[in-house]
Amino acid sequence: MKNRLKVLRAERDWSQADLADKLNVSRQTVNAIETEKYDPSLPLAFKIAELFGKKIEEIFFPSEDH
Amino acid sequence: MNAMLRFLSGRWTAILSASTWILTYFIARGLLESDQFSEGMRLVVALVPIIPFAIFLMSMLAGIRELDELHRRVHLEALAIAFPLTMLLLMVLGLVELVIPLSPDDWSYRHVWQFLPVFYFMGLALTWRRYQ
């Protein structure tokens, strides 16, 4: 699954640690999501969407091979 | 920062309780090998490490519950590596024992269990590499 998390975070001038703190997860988790090595759970995806004021599908979308 | 502090706090509690358990184990082992107590007392000494291990287990579980979802997945995948490796070790030892009698001084339960945390940490290291 692909995502726009890094772009959205950069737009707000947040560091990975800032975002991790707001989401109550570790910085490694934010990094793993941004680098698309880890797909977040649905509750975390909703939390991310809510934090950025967007719908989940505006942040996360399937990769081309799906 | 809160998540990280919780993670570190849980980790240090688990490390401290694990150190206590391992220290107790080696003290108990040393006392048992010195052969200076009655059989009943030796049995008590042999069972003493259960108490710090129970504390370690509780702190480990509490620490795991404090982790975020990625860290929990890493631990789960580490177990998924460590468990079959443990089965493999025991299976191979069992088969080898049919060919070559293994010395209980080298291959008893008190030696074999030490491989299990090694497998777990190997699993953790391998799994972490995937997500970094």
N, CA and C atoms of all chains as a GROMACS GRO file, in nm:
protein
  594
    1MET      N    1   0.085  -0.120   0.000
    1MET     CA    2   0.000   0.000   0.000
    1MET      C    3   0.089   0.126   0.000
    2LYS      N    4   0.050   0.221  -0.083
    2LYS     CA    5   0.127   0.346  -0.089
    2LYS      C    6   0.060   0.452   0.000
    3ASN      N    7   0.133   0.556   0.031
    3ASN     CA    8   0.072   0.663   0.112
    3ASN      C    9   0.141   0.796   0.090
    4ARG      N   10   0.072   0.902   0.131
    4ARG     CA   11   0.125   1.038   0.116
    4ARG      C   12   0.166   1.097   0.251
    5LEU      N   13   0.196   1.011   0.343
    5LEU     CA   14   0.222   1.056   0.480
    5LEU      C   15   0.342   1.152   0.488
    6LYS      N   16   0.447   1.118   0.415
    6LYS     CA   17   0.568   1.200   0.422
    6LYS      C   18   0.540   1.341   0.369
    7VAL      N   19   0.464   1.349   0.261
    7VAL     CA   20   0.430   1.478   0.200
    7VAL      C   21   0.344   1.560   0.297
    8LEU      N   22   0.242   1.495   0.351
    8LEU     CA   23   0.152   1.565   0.444
    8LEU      C   24   0.227   1.613   0.569
    9ARG      N   25   0.316   1.531   0.613
    9ARG     CA   26   0.395   1.568   0.733
    9ARG      C   27   0.485   1.687   0.700
   10ALA      N   28   0.549   1.680   0.582
   10ALA     CA   29   0.640   1.789   0.542
   10ALA      C   30   0.564   1.920   0.525
   11GLU      N   31   0.441   1.912   0.473
   11GLU     CA   32   0.360   2.033   0.455
   11GLU      C   33   0.336   2.104   0.588
   12ARG      N   34   0.329   2.027   0.692
   12ARG     CA   35   0.304   2.085   0.826
   12ARG      C   36   0.435   2.111   0.903
   13ASP      N   37   0.544   2.078   0.838
   13ASP     CA   38   0.676   2.100   0.898
   13ASP      C   39   0.692   2.023   1.030
   14TRP      N   40   0.638   1.902   1.028
   14TRP     CA   41   0.651   1.816   1.146
   14TRP      C   42   0.765   1.718   1.122
   15SER      N   43   0.836   1.686   1.228
   15SER     CA   44   0.936   1.579   1.218
   15SER      C   45   0.863   1.445   1.237
   16GLN      N   46   0.934   1.337   1.209
   16GLN     CA   47   0.874   1.205   1.233
   16GLN      C   48   0.842   1.188   1.382
   17ALA      N   49   0.929   1.243   1.466
   17ALA     CA   50   0.907   1.233   1.612
   17ALA      C   51   0.782   1.310   1.653
   18ASP      N   52   0.762   1.428   1.589
   18ASP     CA   53   0.641   1.508   1.619
   18ASP      C   54   0.515   1.427   1.585
   19LEU      N   55   0.518   1.370   1.464
   19LEU     CA   56   0.401   1.294   1.420
   19LEU      C   57   0.380   1.170   1.509
   20ALA      N   58   0.490   1.105   1.542
   20ALA     CA   59   0.480   0.987   1.628
   20ALA      C   60   0.416   1.023   1.762
   21ASP      N   61   0.455   1.137   1.816
   21ASP     CA   62   0.401   1.181   1.943
   21ASP      C   63   0.251   1.209   1.932
   22LYS      N   64   0.212   1.272   1.823
   22LYS     CA   65   0.069   1.304   1.804
   22LYS      C   66  -0.014   1.176   1.786
   23LEU      N   67   0.048   1.073   1.727
   23LEU     CA   68  -0.025   0.949   1.702
   23LEU      C   69  -0.008   0.848   1.816
   24ASN      N   70   0.079   0.884   1.912
   24ASN     CA   71   0.108   0.795   2.024
   24ASN      C   72   0.168   0.662   1.978
   25VAL      N   73   0.257   0.672   1.880
   25VAL     CA   74   0.332   0.554   1.836
   25VAL      C   75   0.481   0.593   1.837
   26SER      N   76   0.567   0.496   1.806
   26SER     CA   77   0.710   0.526   1.805
   26SER      C   78   0.751   0.591   1.671
   27ARG      N   79   0.867   0.658   1.672
   27ARG     CA   80   0.916   0.721   1.548
   27ARG      C   81   0.945   0.613   1.443
   28GLN      N   82   0.991   0.496   1.489
   28GLN     CA   83   1.019   0.387   1.395
   28GLN      C   84   0.894   0.344   1.320
   29THR      N   85   0.781   0.350   1.390
   29THR     CA   86   0.655   0.312   1.325
   29THR      C   87   0.618   0.412   1.216
   30VAL      N   88   0.633   0.540   1.248
   30VAL     CA   89   0.606   0.644   1.147
   30VAL      C   90   0.698   0.624   1.027
   31ASN      N   91   0.825   0.599   1.055
   31ASN     CA   92   0.922   0.580   0.947
   31ASN      C   93   0.885   0.458   0.861
   32ALA      N   94   0.847   0.348   0.927
   32ALA     CA   95   0.813   0.226   0.853
   32ALA      C   96   0.688   0.247   0.766
   33ILE      N   97   0.594   0.329   0.815
   33ILE     CA   98   0.474   0.358   0.734
   33ILE      C   99   0.514   0.446   0.615
   34GLU      N  100   0.592   0.549   0.642
   34GLU     CA  101   0.632   0.642   0.535
   34GLU      C  102   0.712   0.571   0.425
   35THR      N  103   0.797   0.481   0.466
   35THR     CA  104   0.878   0.410   0.366
   35THR      C  105   0.804   0.290   0.307
   36GLU      N  106   0.678   0.275   0.347
   36GLU     CA  107   0.587   0.172   0.295
   36GLU      C  108   0.637   0.030   0.323
   37LYS      N  109   0.706   0.017   0.435
   37LYS     CA  110   0.748  -0.116   0.477
   37LYS      C  111   0.646  -0.178   0.572
   38TYR      N  112   0.557  -0.093   0.620
   38TYR     CA  113   0.455  -0.141   0.713
   38TYR      C  114   0.324  -0.071   0.685
   39ASP      N  115   0.217  -0.149   0.672
   39ASP     CA  116   0.083  -0.092   0.654
   39ASP      C  117   0.017  -0.079   0.790
   40PRO      N  118  -0.030   0.040   0.825
   40PRO     CA  119  -0.089   0.057   0.959
   40PRO      C  120  -0.222  -0.017   0.971
   41SER      N  121  -0.260  -0.044   1.094
   41SER     CA  122  -0.392  -0.104   1.118
   41SER      C  123  -0.500  -0.003   1.081
   42LEU      N  124  -0.622  -0.050   1.067
   42LEU     CA  125  -0.732   0.041   1.034
   42LEU      C  126  -0.751   0.150   1.140
   43PRO      N  127  -0.749   0.113   1.271
   43PRO     CA  128  -0.763   0.220   1.371
   43PRO      C  129  -0.653   0.327   1.360
   44LEU      N  130  -0.529   0.283   1.333
   44LEU     CA  131  -0.421   0.382   1.321
   44LEU      C  132  -0.437   0.464   1.194
   45ALA      N  133  -0.482   0.400   1.087
   45ALA     CA  134  -0.505   0.473   0.962
   45ALA      C  135  -0.614   0.579   0.982
   46PHE      N  136  -0.719   0.545   1.056
   46PHE     CA  137  -0.825   0.643   1.086
   46PHE      C  138  -0.769   0.759   1.168
   47LYS      N  139  -0.683   0.725   1.263
   47LYS     CA  140  -0.623   0.826   1.350
   47LYS      C  141  -0.538   0.922   1.266
   48ILE      N  142  -0.463   0.866   1.173
   48ILE     CA  143  -0.378   0.948   1.085
   48ILE      C  144  -0.466   1.039   1.000
   49ALA      N  145  -0.572   0.980   0.943
   49ALA     CA  146  -0.662   1.057   0.858
   49ALA      C  147  -0.726   1.171   0.937
   50GLU      N  148  -0.767   1.142   1.058
   50GLU     CA  149  -0.830   1.244   1.142
   50GLU      C  150  -0.731   1.356   1.175
   51LEU      N  151  -0.607   1.317   1.204
   51LEU     CA  152  -0.504   1.416   1.239
   51LEU      C  153  -0.479   1.512   1.124
   52PHE      N  154  -0.479   1.459   1.002
   52PHE     CA  155  -0.453   1.544   0.885
   52PHE      C  156  -0.581   1.604   0.826
   53GLY      N  157  -0.695   1.570   0.885
   53GLY     CA  158  -0.823   1.624   0.837
   53GLY      C  159  -0.857   1.576   0.697
   54LYS      N  160  -0.825   1.451   0.669
   54LYS     CA  161  -0.853   1.395   0.536
   54LYS      C  162  -0.920   1.259   0.549
   55LYS      N  163  -0.970   1.210   0.435
   55LYS     CA  164  -1.025   1.074   0.434
   55LYS      C  165  -0.908   0.976   0.419
   56ILE      N  166  -0.931   0.854   0.467
   56ILE     CA  167  -0.824   0.753   0.458
   56ILE      C  168  -0.774   0.737   0.314
   57GLU      N  169  -0.870   0.733   0.219
   57GLU     CA  170  -0.830   0.708   0.080
   57GLU      C  171  -0.756   0.826   0.017
   58GLU      N  172  -0.755   0.940   0.087
   58GLU     CA  173  -0.675   1.054   0.037
   58GLU      C  174  -0.529   1.043   0.085
   59ILE      N  175  -0.507   0.955   0.178
   59ILE     CA  176  -0.370   0.937   0.231
   59ILE      C  177  -0.313   0.802   0.187
   60PHE      N  178  -0.396   0.700   0.197
   60PHE     CA  179  -0.350   0.565   0.162
   60PHE      C  180  -0.420   0.519   0.036
   61PHE      N  181  -0.345   0.456  -0.052
   61PHE     CA  182  -0.406   0.402  -0.173
   61PHE      C  183  -0.330   0.277  -0.217
   62PRO      N  184  -0.397   0.187  -0.289
   62PRO     CA  185  -0.330   0.062  -0.324
   62PRO      C  186  -0.215   0.084  -0.421
   63SER      N  187  -0.113   0.002  -0.408
   63SER     CA  188  -0.003   0.010  -0.503
   63SER      C  189  -0.049  -0.044  -0.638
   64GLU      N  190   0.026  -0.014  -0.744
   64GLU     CA  191  -0.020  -0.046  -0.880
   64GLU      C  192  -0.037  -0.195  -0.904
   65ASP      N  193   0.038  -0.278  -0.829
   65ASP     CA  194   0.028  -0.423  -0.853
   65ASP      C  195  -0.092  -0.485  -0.784
   66HIS      N  196  -0.178  -0.405  -0.720
   66HIS     CA  197  -0.300  -0.460  -0.657
   66HIS      C  198  -0.423  -0.419  -0.736
   67MET      N  199   0.682   1.149   2.220
   67MET     CA  200   0.774   1.129   2.333
   67MET      C  201   0.714   1.034   2.437
   68ASN      N  202   0.581   1.047   2.459
   68ASN     CA  203   0.518   0.960   2.557
   68ASN      C  204   0.532   0.813   2.520
   69ALA      N  205   0.508   0.784   2.391
   69ALA     CA  206   0.516   0.645   2.345
   69ALA      C  207   0.658   0.592   2.363
   70MET      N  208   0.756   0.676   2.329
   70MET     CA  209   0.896   0.635   2.341
   70MET      C  210   0.934   0.613   2.487
   71LEU      N  211   0.888   0.704   2.574
   71LEU     CA  212   0.920   0.689   2.717
   71LEU      C  213   0.858   0.561   2.773
   72ARG      N  214   0.734   0.535   2.731
   72ARG     CA  215   0.668   0.412   2.777
   72ARG      C  216   0.743   0.290   2.728
   73PHE      N  217   0.788   0.297   2.599
   73PHE     CA  218   0.862   0.186   2.539
   73PHE      C  219   0.992   0.158   2.616
   74LEU      N  220   1.067   0.268   2.643
   74LEU     CA  221   1.194   0.254   2.713
   74LEU      C  222   1.173   0.207   2.856
   75SER      N  223   1.071   0.263   2.921
   75SER     CA  224   1.041   0.226   3.058
   75SER      C  225   1.007   0.077   3.067
   76GLY      N  226   0.920   0.031   2.976
   76GLY     CA  227   0.883  -0.111   2.973
   76GLY      C  228   1.002  -0.198   2.944
   77ARG      N  229   1.088  -0.150   2.854
   77ARG     CA  230   1.206  -0.227   2.817
   77ARG      C  231   1.301  -0.241   2.936
   78TRP      N  232   1.324  -0.131   3.008
   78TRP     CA  233   1.417  -0.136   3.121
   78TRP      C  234   1.363  -0.221   3.234
   79THR      N  235   1.233  -0.217   3.256
   79THR     CA  236   1.173  -0.304   3.360
   79THR      C  237   1.194  -0.450   3.323
   80ALA      N  238   1.172  -0.482   3.195
   80ALA     CA  239   1.190  -0.620   3.150
   80ALA      C  240   1.336  -0.662   3.161
   81ILE      N  241   1.428  -0.572   3.125
   81ILE     CA  242   1.571  -0.605   3.133
   81ILE      C  243   1.613  -0.627   3.278
   82LEU      N  244   1.564  -0.541   3.368
   82LEU     CA  245   1.598  -0.553   3.510
   82LEU      C  246   1.546  -0.684   3.567
   83SER      N  247   1.419  -0.715   3.536
   83SER     CA  248   1.361  -0.838   3.591
   83SER      C  249   1.426  -0.961   3.527
   84ALA      N  250   1.463  -0.951   3.399
   84ALA     CA  251   1.532  -1.063   3.334
   84ALA      C  252   1.669  -1.085   3.397
   85SER      N  253   1.738  -0.975   3.428
   85SER     CA  254   1.871  -0.986   3.491
   85SER      C  255   1.858  -1.054   3.627
   86THR      N  256   1.756  -1.015   3.703
   86THR     CA  257   1.734  -1.076   3.835
   86THR      C  258   1.709  -1.226   3.822
   87TRP      N  259   1.624  -1.260   3.725
   87TRP     CA  260   1.591  -1.401   3.704
   87TRP      C  261   1.717  -1.480   3.666
   88ILE      N  262   1.796  -1.428   3.572
   88ILE     CA  263   1.915  -1.501   3.525
   88ILE      C  264   2.018  -1.514   3.638
   89LEU      N  265   2.032  -1.406   3.716
   89LEU     CA  266   2.124  -1.410   3.830
   89LEU      C  267   2.080  -1.517   3.930
   90THR      N  268   1.949  -1.519   3.957
   90THR     CA  269   1.895  -1.619   4.050
   90THR      C  270   1.919  -1.760   3.996
   91TYR      N  271   1.901  -1.775   3.865
   91TYR     CA  272   1.922  -1.906   3.803
   91TYR      C  273   2.065  -1.954   3.825
   92PHE      N  274   2.162  -1.865   3.797
   92PHE     CA  275   2.302  -1.907   3.810
   92PHE      C  276   2.342  -1.930   3.956
   93ILE      N  277   2.285  -1.851   4.047
   93ILE     CA  278   2.311  -1.875   4.190
   93ILE      C  279   2.256  -2.013   4.230
   94ALA      N  280   2.131  -2.039   4.187
   94ALA     CA  281   2.069  -2.169   4.219
   94ALA      C  282   2.150  -2.282   4.159
   95ARG      N  283   2.194  -2.264   4.036
   95ARG     CA  284   2.272  -2.368   3.970
   95ARG      C  285   2.404  -2.393   4.043
   96GLY      N  286   2.469  -2.283   4.084
   96GLY     CA  287   2.595  -2.295   4.158
   96GLY      C  288   2.574  -2.368   4.290
   97LEU      N  289   2.466  -2.334   4.359
   97LEU     CA  290   2.437  -2.399   4.488
   97LEU      C  291   2.408  -2.548   4.468
   98LEU      N  292   2.333  -2.579   4.361
   98LEU     CA  293   2.299  -2.719   4.336
   98LEU      C  294   2.421  -2.800   4.295
   99GLU      N  295   2.510  -2.737   4.219
   99GLU     CA  296   2.630  -2.809   4.175
   99GLU      C  297   2.730  -2.828   4.289
  100SER      N  298   2.719  -2.740   4.391
  100SER     CA  299   2.811  -2.754   4.504
  100SER      C  300   2.772  -2.873   4.594
  101ASP      N  301   2.646  -2.922   4.577
  101ASP     CA  302   2.603  -3.044   4.644
  101ASP      C  303   2.618  -3.037   4.796
  102GLN      N  304   2.574  -2.927   4.856
  102GLN     CA  305   2.593  -2.912   5.000
  102GLN      C  306   2.462  -2.912   5.079
  103PHE      N  307   2.349  -2.941   5.011
  103PHE     CA  308   2.219  -2.939   5.081
  103PHE      C  309   2.152  -3.076   5.073
  104SER      N  310   2.051  -3.091   5.156
  104SER     CA  311   1.972  -3.214   5.149
  104SER      C  312   1.887  -3.212   5.022
  105GLU      N  313   1.830  -3.326   4.987
  105GLU     CA  314   1.754  -3.335   4.862
  105GLU      C  315   1.633  -3.242   4.863
  106GLY      N  316   1.566  -3.234   4.978
  106GLY     CA  317   1.449  -3.145   4.989
  106GLY      C  318   1.487  -3.000   4.969
  107MET      N  319   1.598  -2.960   5.031
  107MET     CA  320   1.647  -2.822   5.017
  107MET      C  321   1.691  -2.795   4.874
  108ARG      N  322   1.752  -2.895   4.812
  108ARG     CA  323   1.798  -2.880   4.673
  108ARG      C  324   1.678  -2.859   4.579
  109LEU      N  325   1.569  -2.929   4.610
  109LEU     CA  326   1.450  -2.912   4.527
  109LEU      C  327   1.395  -2.770   4.540
  110VAL      N  328   1.396  -2.719   4.665
  110VAL     CA  329   1.350  -2.581   4.688
  110VAL      C  330   1.438  -2.483   4.610
  111VAL      N  331   1.570  -2.504   4.620
  111VAL     CA  332   1.664  -2.415   4.549
  111VAL      C  333   1.639  -2.421   4.397
  112ALA      N  334   1.611  -2.543   4.348
  112ALA     CA  335   1.588  -2.560   4.203
  112ALA      C  336   1.463  -2.485   4.158
  113LEU      N  337   1.366  -2.469   4.250
  113LEU     CA  338   1.239  -2.405   4.212
  113LEU      C  339   1.240  -2.254   4.235
  114VAL      N  340   1.339  -2.205   4.310
  114VAL     CA  341   1.344  -2.061   4.342
  114VAL      C  342   1.343  -1.971   4.217
  115PRO      N  343   1.418  -2.006   4.109
  115PRO     CA  344   1.417  -1.916   3.992
  115PRO      C  345   1.279  -1.896   3.928
  116ILE      N  346   1.182  -1.980   3.966
  116ILE     CA  347   1.047  -1.961   3.910
  116ILE      C  348   0.991  -1.825   3.952
  117ILE      N  349   1.022  -1.782   4.074
  117ILE     CA  350   0.964  -1.656   4.125
  117ILE      C  351   1.012  -1.535   4.044
  118PRO      N  352   1.147  -1.515   4.032
  118PRO     CA  353   1.188  -1.401   3.948
  118PRO      C  354   1.147  -1.417   3.802
  119PHE      N  355   1.137  -1.544   3.755
  119PHE     CA  356   1.093  -1.562   3.616
  119PHE      C  357   0.948  -1.516   3.600
  120ALA      N  358   0.864  -1.545   3.699
  120ALA     CA  359   0.724  -1.502   3.694
  120ALA      C  360   0.716  -1.350   3.690
  121ILE      N  361   0.802  -1.284   3.768
  121ILE     CA  362   0.804  -1.137   3.767
  121ILE      C  363   0.851  -1.087   3.631
  122PHE      N  364   0.954  -1.153   3.577
  122PHE     CA  365   1.003  -1.116   3.443
  122PHE      C  366   0.892  -1.133   3.339
  123LEU      N  367   0.820  -1.245   3.348
  123LEU     CA  368   0.714  -1.271   3.251
  123LEU      C  369   0.606  -1.163   3.257
  124MET      N  370   0.568  -1.126   3.379
  124MET     CA  371   0.464  -1.023   3.395
  124MET      C  372   0.512  -0.888   3.341
  125SER      N  373   0.639  -0.855   3.370
  125SER     CA  374   0.691  -0.726   3.321
  125SER      C  375   0.705  -0.729   3.170
  126MET      N  376   0.740  -0.846   3.117
  126MET     CA  377   0.753  -0.861   2.971
  126MET      C  378   0.616  -0.841   2.904
  127LEU      N  379   0.514  -0.906   2.962
  127LEU     CA  380   0.380  -0.893   2.905
  127LEU      C  381   0.330  -0.749   2.916
  128ALA      N  382   0.356  -0.688   3.034
  128ALA     CA  383   0.314  -0.548   3.050
  128ALA      C  384   0.387  -0.460   2.950
  129GLY      N  385   0.516  -0.488   2.929
  129GLY     CA  386   0.594  -0.411   2.831
  129GLY      C  387   0.541  -0.428   2.691
  130ILE      N  388   0.505  -0.551   2.654
  130ILE     CA  389   0.451  -0.578   2.520
  130ILE      C  390   0.320  -0.502   2.499
  131ARG      N  391   0.238  -0.499   2.605
  131ARG     CA  392   0.109  -0.429   2.593
  131ARG      C  393   0.127  -0.279   2.574
  132GLU      N  394   0.239  -0.227   2.623
  132GLU     CA  395   0.266  -0.084   2.609
  132GLU      C  396   0.320  -0.047   2.470
  133LEU      N  397   0.363  -0.148   2.396
  133LEU     CA  398   0.424  -0.120   2.266
  133LEU      C  399   0.319  -0.079   2.164
  134ASP      N  400   0.365  -0.010   2.061
  134ASP     CA  401   0.271   0.022   1.953
  134ASP      C  402   0.260  -0.098   1.859
  135GLU      N  403   0.172  -0.083   1.759
  135GLU     CA  404   0.138  -0.200   1.678
  135GLU      C  405   0.256  -0.256   1.598
  136LEU      N  406   0.346  -0.171   1.552
  136LEU     CA  407   0.461  -0.222   1.476
  136LEU      C  408   0.553  -0.303   1.567
  137HIS      N  409   0.581  -0.249   1.686
  137HIS     CA  410   0.668  -0.322   1.778
  137HIS      C  411   0.607  -0.456   1.819
  138ARG      N  412   0.476  -0.456   1.838
  138ARG     CA  413   0.410  -0.583   1.873
  138ARG      C  414   0.424  -0.684   1.759
  139ARG      N  415   0.412  -0.635   1.637
  139ARG     CA  416   0.427  -0.723   1.522
  139ARG      C  417   0.568  -0.779   1.516
  140VAL      N  418   0.666  -0.694   1.544
  140VAL     CA  419   0.806  -0.737   1.542
  140VAL      C  420   0.827  -0.852   1.642
  141HIS      N  421   0.770  -0.835   1.762
  141HIS     CA  422   0.785  -0.941   1.863
  141HIS      C  423   0.713  -1.069   1.820
  142LEU      N  424   0.596  -1.053   1.757
  142LEU     CA  425   0.522  -1.170   1.711
  142LEU      C  426   0.603  -1.244   1.603
  143GLU      N  427   0.660  -1.170   1.510
  143GLU     CA  428   0.738  -1.233   1.404
  143GLU      C  429   0.865  -1.296   1.460
  144ALA      N  430   0.922  -1.233   1.564
  144ALA     CA  431   1.041  -1.290   1.629
  144ALA      C  432   1.005  -1.426   1.690
  145LEU      N  433   0.887  -1.432   1.753
  145LEU     CA  434   0.841  -1.560   1.809
  145LEU      C  435   0.817  -1.663   1.699
  146ALA      N  436   0.764  -1.615   1.586
  146ALA     CA  437   0.737  -1.705   1.474
  146ALA      C  438   0.867  -1.761   1.416
  147ILE      N  439   0.978  -1.693   1.438
  147ILE     CA  440   1.108  -1.746   1.397
  147ILE      C  441   1.164  -1.836   1.507
  148ALA      N  442   1.155  -1.788   1.632
  148ALA     CA  443   1.218  -1.860   1.744
  148ALA      C  444   1.151  -1.994   1.771
  149PHE      N  445   1.019  -2.000   1.759
  149PHE     CA  446   0.948  -2.124   1.793
  149PHE      C  447   0.988  -2.240   1.702
  150PRO      N  448   0.982  -2.224   1.569
  150PRO     CA  449   1.026  -2.336   1.483
  150PRO      C  450   1.174  -2.369   1.499
  151LEU      N  451   1.257  -2.267   1.525
  151LEU     CA  452   1.400  -2.295   1.547
  151LEU      C  453   1.420  -2.381   1.671
  152THR      N  454   1.338  -2.354   1.773
  152THR     CA  455   1.344  -2.436   1.895
  152THR      C  456   1.302  -2.580   1.865
  153MET      N  457   1.194  -2.593   1.788
  153MET     CA  458   1.149  -2.727   1.749
  153MET      C  459   1.258  -2.799   1.672
  154LEU      N  460   1.321  -2.725   1.581
  154LEU     CA  461   1.428  -2.784   1.499
  154LEU      C  462   1.544  -2.831   1.586
  155LEU      N  463   1.584  -2.747   1.680
  155LEU     CA  464   1.695  -2.782   1.769
  155LEU      C  465   1.663  -2.910   1.846
  156LEU      N  466   1.541  -2.914   1.905
  156LEU     CA  467   1.504  -3.030   1.986
  156LEU      C  468   1.492  -3.155   1.899
  157MET      N  469   1.437  -3.138   1.778
  157MET     CA  470   1.424  -3.252   1.686
  157MET      C  471   1.562  -3.306   1.647
  158VAL      N  472   1.652  -3.214   1.609
  158VAL     CA  473   1.786  -3.256   1.567
  158VAL      C  474   1.860  -3.322   1.682
  159LEU      N  475   1.850  -3.263   1.802
  159LEU     CA  476   1.917  -3.323   1.918
  159LEU      C  477   1.863  -3.464   1.944
  160GLY      N  478   1.730  -3.477   1.930
  160GLY     CA  479   1.667  -3.608   1.951
  160GLY      C  480   1.716  -3.710   1.851
  161LEU      N  481   1.729  -3.669   1.725
  161LEU     CA  482   1.776  -3.761   1.621
  161LEU      C  483   1.925  -3.793   1.639
  162VAL      N  484   2.003  -3.688   1.668
  162VAL     CA  485   2.148  -3.709   1.686
  162VAL      C  486   2.173  -3.803   1.803
  163GLU      N  487   2.086  -3.790   1.904
  163GLU     CA  488   2.102  -3.873   2.023
  163GLU      C  489   2.084  -4.022   1.992
  164LEU      N  490   2.010  -4.050   1.884
  164LEU     CA  491   1.993  -4.190   1.844
  164LEU      C  492   2.120  -4.246   1.780
  165VAL      N  493   2.205  -4.153   1.732
  165VAL     CA  494   2.329  -4.195   1.665
  165VAL      C  495   2.447  -4.188   1.762
  166ILE      N  496   2.458  -4.072   1.828
  166ILE     CA  497   2.569  -4.051   1.922
  166ILE      C  498   2.509  -4.018   2.058
  167PRO      N  499   2.536  -4.094   2.160
  167PRO     CA  500   2.484  -4.057   2.294
  167PRO      C  501   2.540  -3.920   2.335
  168LEU      N  502   2.448  -3.827   2.358
  168LEU     CA  503   2.492  -3.691   2.395
  168LEU      C  504   2.519  -3.685   2.544
  169SER      N  505   2.628  -3.622   2.580
  169SER     CA  506   2.663  -3.612   2.721
  169SER      C  507   2.568  -3.517   2.792
  170PRO      N  508   2.507  -3.564   2.902
  170PRO     CA  509   2.419  -3.473   2.978
  170PRO      C  510   2.494  -3.355   3.038
  171ASP      N  511   2.628  -3.365   3.044
  171ASP     CA  512   2.707  -3.252   3.094
  171ASP      C  513   2.709  -3.137   2.993
  172ASP      N  514   2.679  -3.168   2.867
  172ASP     CA  515   2.680  -3.065   2.763
  172ASP      C  516   2.542  -3.037   2.704
  173TRP      N  517   2.454  -3.137   2.704
  173TRP     CA  518   2.328  -3.124   2.631
  173TRP      C  519   2.205  -3.154   2.715
  174SER      N  520   2.209  -3.125   2.843
  174SER     CA  521   2.089  -3.147   2.925
  174SER      C  522   1.995  -3.027   2.907
  175TYR      N  523   1.878  -3.034   2.968
  175TYR     CA  524   1.782  -2.922   2.960
  175TYR      C  525   1.845  -2.791   3.005
  176ARG      N  526   1.932  -2.799   3.106
  176ARG     CA  527   1.989  -2.676   3.161
  176ARG      C  528   2.083  -2.607   3.063
  177HIS      N  529   2.124  -2.682   2.959
  177HIS     CA  530   2.205  -2.618   2.855
  177HIS      C  531   2.117  -2.574   2.737
  178VAL      N  532   2.021  -2.660   2.703
  178VAL     CA  533   1.944  -2.636   2.579
  178VAL      C  534   1.855  -2.512   2.590
  179TRP      N  535   1.798  -2.486   2.710
  179TRP     CA  536   1.704  -2.373   2.721
  179TRP      C  537   1.770  -2.240   2.686
  180GLN      N  538   1.903  -2.234   2.704
  180GLN     CA  539   1.973  -2.107   2.679
  180GLN      C  540   1.973  -2.069   2.531
  181PHE      N  541   1.946  -2.168   2.445
  181PHE     CA  542   1.938  -2.136   2.302
  181PHE      C  543   1.810  -2.059   2.270
  182LEU      N  544   1.707  -2.078   2.352
  182LEU     CA  545   1.576  -2.022   2.318
  182LEU      C  546   1.576  -1.869   2.316
  183PRO      N  547   1.629  -1.802   2.421
  183PRO     CA  548   1.636  -1.655   2.409
  183PRO      C  549   1.728  -1.610   2.296
  184VAL      N  550   1.830  -1.691   2.266
  184VAL     CA  551   1.919  -1.655   2.154
  184VAL      C  552   1.838  -1.655   2.024
  185PHE      N  553   1.754  -1.759   2.005
  185PHE     CA  554   1.670  -1.765   1.885
  185PHE      C  555   1.574  -1.646   1.880
  186TYR      N  556   1.520  -1.611   1.997
  186TYR     CA  557   1.425  -1.499   2.004
  186TYR      C  558   1.492  -1.368   1.962
  187PHE      N  559   1.614  -1.346   2.015
  187PHE     CA  560   1.684  -1.222   1.979
  187PHE      C  561   1.728  -1.224   1.832
  188MET      N  562   1.760  -1.344   1.783
  188MET     CA  563   1.790  -1.354   1.639
  188MET      C  564   1.666  -1.315   1.558
  189GLY      N  565   1.551  -1.365   1.603
  189GLY     CA  566   1.424  -1.331   1.536
  189GLY      C  567   1.396  -1.182   1.540
  190LEU      N  568   1.422  -1.121   1.657
  190LEU     CA  569   1.402  -0.976   1.670
  190LEU      C  570   1.492  -0.900   1.573
  191ALA      N  571   1.619  -0.940   1.568
  191ALA     CA  572   1.715  -0.870   1.481
  191ALA      C  573   1.675  -0.883   1.335
  192LEU      N  574   1.637  -1.006   1.297
  192LEU     CA  575   1.598  -1.030   1.157
  192LEU      C  576   1.473  -0.951   1.121
  193THR      N  577   1.375  -0.951   1.212
  193THR     CA  578   1.248  -0.884   1.183
  193THR      C  579   1.266  -0.734   1.178
  194TRP      N  580   1.346  -0.678   1.271
  194TRP     CA  581   1.366  -0.534   1.272
  194TRP      C  582   1.426  -0.483   1.141
  195ARG      N  583   1.515  -0.567   1.084
  195ARG     CA  584   1.579  -0.526   0.958
  195ARG      C  585   1.475  -0.503   0.849
  196ARG      N  586   1.367  -0.579   0.854
  196ARG     CA  587   1.262  -0.565   0.750
  196ARG      C  588   1.193  -0.431   0.756
  197TYR      N  589   1.182  -0.375   0.876
  197TYR     CA  590   1.099  -0.254   0.893
  197TYR      C  591   1.182  -0.126   0.906
  198GLN      N  592   1.314  -0.138   0.892
  198GLN     CA  593   1.396  -0.017   0.907
  198GLN      C  594   1.439   0.038   0.772
   0.00000   0.00000   0.00000
